[in-house]
């Protein structure tokens, strides 16, 4: 079943993308939650017109995301976490913790736009991926230290 996404959905696609999903997922979740519409010819032509009208706005958003990535640069965040003697963290480091630390540094990035390559469950150095725009992703270094 093909649907047109109305919002960015992590792991599936970005707003106005046409994606192929299983019928149950589209019918029972995406469409009722207003995250997507059916990809009919009328909806596709309406989407194309919206994209054409919003092209200059999207370029501005992309440019802002690139400026934010340049401003962040090679930032290295230090997060504290309770850990045992072996270095294992009680729980895990979450995108919310990274978002709060970035906010304290002066960067307002939504937690939904932050991801990790691996789960952070040990003391050490890691990389977080900031999904600033459809075409702009930025990596920052994280250092997890015991509290």
SERO-4910 file (N, C-alpha, C, O; in steps of 0.05 Angstrom, whole numbers):
BEGIN
 pado doro    nc1    nc2    nc3   cac1   cac2   cac3    cc1    cc2    cc3    oc1    oc2    oc3
  Unk    A     17    -23      0      0      0      0     18     25      0     36     27     17
  Unk    A     13     43    -18     29     68    -20     15     90     -6     -9     94    -10
  Unk    A     30    105     11     18    128     25     37    152     22     61    149     17
  Unk    A     26    175     26     41    200     26     43    209     55     23    213     69
  Unk    A     68    212     65     72    220     93     66    249     97     73    266     80
  Unk    A     51    255    118     45    283    125     64    294    145     65    319    150
  Unk    A     81    277    157    100    286    177    125    268    175    123    246    163
  Unk    A    147    276    186    171    259    187    167    236    206    158    241    229
  Unk    A    173    212    198    171    189    215    198    174    214    206    165    193
  Unk    A    211    173    237    237    161    239    236    132    229    220    116    238
  Unk    A    254    125    211    256     98    201    238     92    177    240     71    165
  Unk    A    220    111    171    202    107    149    206    127    126    209    120    103
  Unk    A    207    153    133    211    173    113    205    201    124    199    205    147
  Unk    A    206    220    105    202    248    112    176    258    101    163    245     84
  Unk    A    167    282    109    142    293    100    142    295     70    162    302     57
  Unk    A    119    288     58    114    288     29    128    266     14    127    266    -11
  Unk    A    140    247     27    152    224     14    129    204      8    110    202     24
  Unk    A    131    190    -14    113    168    -20    127    143    -13    148    136    -24
  Unk    A    116    128      7    128    104     16    109     80     14     85     83     14
  Unk    A    121     57     12    105     32     10    105     19     38    126     13     49
  Unk    A     81     15     49     78      3     76     59    -20     75     44    -23     55
  Unk    A     59    -36     95     40    -58     97     12    -46    100      9    -26    114
  Unk    A     -8    -59     88    -35    -48     90    -46    -43    118    -59    -23    123
  Unk    A    -40    -61    136    -50    -58    164    -37    -35    177    -51    -20    192
  Unk    A    -12    -30    173      3     -8    185     -8     18    175    -12     37    190
  Unk    A    -13     20    149    -24     44    137    -53     49    146    -59     72    155
  Unk    A    -70     29    144    -98     32    150   -104     36    180   -121     52    187
  Unk    A    -89     22    197    -95     22    225    -79     41    242    -86     48    264
  Unk    A    -56     51    231    -40     69    247    -34     96    233    -42    117    243
  Unk    A    -22     95    209    -13    120    196    -36    138    188    -35    162    194
  Unk    A    -56    127    176    -79    144    166    -96    153    190   -103    177    190
  Unk    A   -104    136    209   -121    147    231   -106    167    249   -119    185    259
  Unk    A    -80    164    252    -64    183    268    -58    209    252    -45    227    262
  Unk    A    -67    210    227    -63    233    210    -33    237    203    -23    260    200
  Unk    A    -18    215    202     10    216    194     13    212    164     35    218    153
  Unk    A     -7    202    151     -5    197    122    -33    197    109    -53    195    122
  Unk    A    -32    199     82    -57    195     67    -51    175     45    -28    170     38
  Unk    A    -72    164     33    -69    146     11    -56    160    -13    -61    183    -18
  Unk    A    -39    146    -27    -25    157    -50    -42    154    -76    -35    139    -94
  Unk    A    -65    167    -76    -82    167   -101    -71    188   -120    -55    205   -112
  Unk    A    -80    187   -145    -70    206   -164    -77    235   -157    -61    253   -161
  Unk    A   -101    239   -145   -109    266   -137    -91    276   -114    -82    299   -114
  Unk    A    -86    259    -94    -69    266    -72    -40    271    -80    -26    289    -70
  Unk    A    -30    255   -100     -3    259   -110     -1    286   -124     19    300   -121
  Unk    A    -20    293   -140    -19    319   -155    -21    342   -135     -8    363   -138
  Unk    A    -37    339   -114    -39    359    -93    -13    362    -78     -4    385    -72
  Unk    A      0    340    -72     26    340    -59     47    354    -77     63    370    -67
  Unk    A     47    348   -103     66    361   -121     63    391   -122     82    406   -122
  Unk    A     38    400   -121     32    429   -121     42    442    -95     53    463    -96
  Unk    A     37    428    -73     46    439    -47     77    441    -46     88    460    -36
  Unk    A     90    421    -57    119    420    -58    129    443    -75    149    457    -67
  Unk    A    117    448    -97    125    470   -115    122    497   -101    139    514   -104
  Unk    A    100    501    -87     94    526    -74    113    530    -50    120    553    -43
  Unk    A    121    509    -37    137    511    -12    167    508    -18    182    506      1
  Unk    A    175    507    -43    203    502    -49    222    522    -37    243    515    -26
  Unk    A    215    548    -39    233    568    -28    234    567      3    255    573     14
  Unk    A    212    560     15    211    558     45    229    534     53    243    536     73
  Unk    A    227    512     38    243    488     45    273    494     42    289    483     57
  Unk    A    280    510     22    308    517     19    318    533     43    341    529     52
  Unk    A    301    551     53    308    567     77    312    548    101    331    552    117
  Unk    A    294    529    104    296    510    127    321    494    125    335    489    145
  Unk    A    328    485    100    353    469     96    377    487    103    396    477    115
  Unk    A    377    511     94    399    530     99    402    534    129    425    535    139
  Unk    A    380    537    144    381    541    173    393    516    186    408    519    205
  Unk    A    385    492    176    396    467    188    426    466    183    441    457    200
  Unk    A    435    474    159    464    473    153    479    493    171    501    487    180
  Unk    A    467    516    175    480    536    193    482    526    222    502    530    235
  Unk    A    461    512    231    461    501    258    482    480    260    497    478    280
  Unk    A    485    463    239    506    442    240    534    455    240    551    445    254
  Unk    A    537    476    225    563    490    225    568    503    252    591    503    262
  Unk    A    547    514    264    550    527    290    557    507    312    573    512    330
  Unk    A    545    483    311    551    462    330    579    452    326    594    448    345
  Unk    A    587    448    301    614    441    295    623    415    308    609    395    308
  Unk    A    647    416    321    658    393    334    653    393    364    670    386    380
  Unk    A    628    399    371    620    400    399    623    373    412    615    352    399
  Unk    A    633    372    436    635    347    451    620    350    477    626    367    493
  Unk    A    599    334    480    583    335    504    592    315    525    601    293    518
  Unk    A    591    323    550    598    305    572    572    300    588    560    319    598
  Unk    A    564    275    590    541    267    605    549    251    629    568    235    628
  Unk    A    535    255    651    541    239    675    519    219    679    495    224    673
  Unk    A    526    195    688    507    174    693    516    158    716    540    154    721
  Unk    A    497    147    732    504    129    754    514    103    741    502     93    723
  Unk    A    536     94    752    547     69    741    559     52    763    566     62    785
  Unk    A    561     27    758    573      8    777    603      8    774    614     23    757
  Unk    A    617     -8    790    646     -9    789    657    -19    762    679    -12    755
  Unk    A    642    -36    749    651    -47    723    647    -27    700    656    -32    678
  Unk    A    634     -4    705    630     16    684    604     14    671    598     29    652
  Unk    A    587     -5    679    561     -8    668    541     12    680    540     15    704
  Unk    A    527     26    662    508     47    671    482     34    681    473     14    670
  Unk    A    471     46    702    444     37    711    424     49    693    418     73    695
  Unk    A    414     34    674    395     44    654    411     49    628    428     33    621
  Unk    A    405     71    615    418     77    590    417    107    585    400    121    596
  Unk    A    435    118    569    433    146    561    412    148    539    412    133    520
  Unk    A    394    168    542    372    171    523    375    196    507    390    214    515
  Unk    A    361    198    485    361    223    469    351    247    485    360    270    480
  Unk    A    334    243    505    324    265    522    347    277    538    349    301    540
  Unk    A    364    260    548    387    270    563    406    287    545    416    308    554
  Unk    A    410    277    521    427    292    502    414    318    494    427    339    493
  Unk    A    388    318    490    373    342    483    375    362    506    379    386    500
  Unk    A    371    354    531    373    372    553    401    384    556    404    407    562
  Unk    A    422    368    551    449    378    552    454    398    530    468    418    534
  Unk    A    444    392    506    447    411    484    432    437    490    442    459    483
  Unk    A    409    435    502    393    459    510    409    476    529    408    500    528
  Unk    A    423    463    548    439    478    567    462    492    553    472    513    563
  Unk    A    471    481    530    493    493    515    483    515    496    498    530    485
  Unk    A    456    517    494    444    538    477    434    528    450    428    545    433
  Unk    A    432    502    446    422    491    421    395    477    427    394    458    443
  Unk    A    374    486    415    347    474    420    342    453    398    332    460    376
  Unk    A    347    428    404    343    406    385    324    386    398    329    377    420
  Unk    A    303    379    384    283    361    394    294    333    398    311    324    382
  Unk    A    286    320    419    297    293    425    290    273    404    305    253    401
  Unk    A    269    277    388    262    258    367    281    260    344    281    242    327
  Unk    A    297    280    343    317    283    321    345    274    329    364    280    315
  Unk    A    347    261    352    373    252    361    373    221    362    354    209    371
  Unk    A    393    209    351    395    180    350    424    171    356    442    187    357
  Unk    A    427    145    361    453    133    368    457    110    349    438     97    340
  Unk    A    483    104    344    489     80    328    486     55    345    477     34    335
  Unk    A    492     57    371    489     35    389    477     45    415    478     69    421
  Unk    A    465     27    431    455     35    457    478     42    475    499     29    475
  Unk    A    474     63    491    495     72    509    489     61    537    473     72    551
  Unk    A    504     40    544    499     27    569    525     24    585    525     12    607
  Unk    A    547     35    575    573     34    589    585     61    590    579     79    573
  Unk    A    603     66    608    619     90    610    638     90    585    649     69    579
  Unk    A    641    113    572    659    114    550    652    137    531    637    155    538
  Unk    A    662    135    506    658    155    486    640    143    464    644    120    455
  Unk    A    621    159    455    601    151    435    596    173    415    607    195    418
  Unk    A    580    167    395    572    187    375    542    189    374    528    168    374
  Unk    A    532    213    374    503    218    371    499    230    343    515    246    334
  Unk    A    477    222    331    470    233    304    447    252    307    425    244    316
  Unk    A    450    276    298    429    296    298    417    298    271    431    304    251
  Unk    A    391    292    268    377    292    243    364    320    240    341    323    247
  Unk    A    380    339    231    371    367    230    352    373    207    335    390    209
  Unk    A    354    358    185    338    362    161    339    337    145    356    319    150
  Unk    A    322    334    126    321    311    108    348    306     96    356    282     93
  Unk    A    363    327     89    389    324     76    412    332     93    435    331     84
  Unk    A    407    340    118    429    349    136    429    332    161    410    334    178
  Unk    A    450    317    165    454    302    190    481    310    200    500    315    185
  Unk    A    483    312    227    508    321    239    514    302    262    497    294    277
  Unk    A    540    295    265    548    277    287    562    294    308    578    312    302
  Unk    A    556    287    333    570    300    355    582    278    373    571    256    375
  Unk    A    603    285    387    617    266    405    604    268    432    598    290    442
  Unk    A    600    245    445    590    243    472    610    229    489    622    209    481
  Unk    A    614    239    513    631    226    532    613    220    557    603    239    569
  Unk    A    610    195    564    594    188    587    613    182    610    630    165    608
  Unk    A    609    197    632    627    194    655    610    186    679    586    192    680
  Unk    A    622    172    698    607    164    722    600    188    739    615    207    742
  Unk    A    576    187    752    567    209    769    580    207    797    575    224    814
***
